[in-house]
């Protein structure tokens, strides 16, 4: 917790880069559901792969990845369902 205010603000933004990237992708996906479906699915799979690689055992990896990758994959499924629903209407 030491450092100047500018260093603390810089650290805050550095640690929130993944969140900001997903926010930009979410804004793009609002109009283009297929982009959101693909990107959030890949983000969830990537996180699962990272936890499996770094976790001490498979059960720990599963518990870590369900918290982060689970919602990302659920969001992906919802984007795909909405994309398919719009595609049927056309």
C-alpha positions in Angstrom: 0.0 0.0 0.0 3.0 2.3 -0.3 3.5 4.6 -3.2 2.1 7.8 -4.6 -1.5 8.3 -5.6 -0.4 8.2 -9.3 1.3 4.8 -8.7 -1.8 3.4 -7.0 -4.1 4.6 -9.8 -1.7 3.0 -12.3 -1.7 -0.3 -10.4 -5.5 -0.2 -10.3 -5.7 0.2 -14.1 -3.0 -2.4 -14.8 -4.9 -5.0 -12.7 -8.2 -4.2 -14.4 -7.0 -4.5 -18.0 -8.8 -7.9 -18.5 -12.0 -6.5 -17.2 -11.8 -3.5 -19.4 -11.1 -5.7 -22.5 -14.2 -7.8 -21.7 -16.2 -4.7 -21.2 -15.2 -3.4 -24.7 -16.1 -6.9 -26.1 -19.4 -6.8 -24.3 -20.2 -3.4 -25.9 -19.3 -4.7 -29.3 -21.3 -7.9 -28.7 -24.4 -5.9 -27.9 -24.9 -5.5 -31.7 -23.0 -8.5 -32.9 -24.0 -11.5 -30.8 -21.8 -14.0 -32.6 -18.7 -12.0 -31.6 -19.8 -12.2 -27.9 -20.6 -15.9 -28.1 -17.2 -16.8 -29.6 -15.1 -14.5 -27.4 -16.7 -15.3 -24.1 -16.5 -19.0 -24.9 -12.8 -18.7 -25.8 -12.2 -16.6 -22.6 -13.9 -19.3 -20.5 -11.9 -22.1 -22.1 -8.7 -20.2 -21.8 -9.3 -19.6 -18.1 -10.1 -23.3 -17.5 -6.8 -24.2 -19.3 -4.8 -21.8 -17.2 -6.3 -23.1 -13.9 -5.7 -26.7 -14.9 -2.1 -25.9 -15.7 -1.5 -24.0 -12.5 -3.7 -25.7 -9.9 -2.2 -28.2 -7.5 -4.9 -30.7 -8.4 -7.9 -31.2 -10.7 -10.5 -30.5 -8.0 -8.9 -27.2 -7.1 -8.8 -26.3 -10.8 -12.5 -27.1 -11.1 -13.5 -25.0 -8.1 -11.4 -22.1 -9.4 -12.6 -22.3 -12.9 -16.3 -22.6 -12.1 -16.3 -19.2 -10.4 -14.8 -17.3 -13.4 -15.2 -19.5 -16.5 -18.7 -20.6 -15.6 -20.3 -17.2 -16.0 -18.3 -16.5 -19.1 -19.5 -19.7 -20.7 -23.1 -19.0 -19.6 -22.9 -15.5 -21.2 -21.5 -17.2 -24.3 -24.4 -19.6 -24.5 -26.9 -16.7 -24.1 -25.2 -14.8 -26.9 -25.3 -17.8 -29.2 -29.0 -18.4 -28.4 -29.9 -14.8 -29.1 -27.9 -14.9 -32.4 -29.7 -18.1 -33.4 -33.1 -16.5 -32.5 -32.3 -13.4 -34.6 -31.1 -15.6 -37.5 -34.4 -17.5 -37.5 -36.5 -14.3 -37.7 -34.7 -13.1 -40.8 
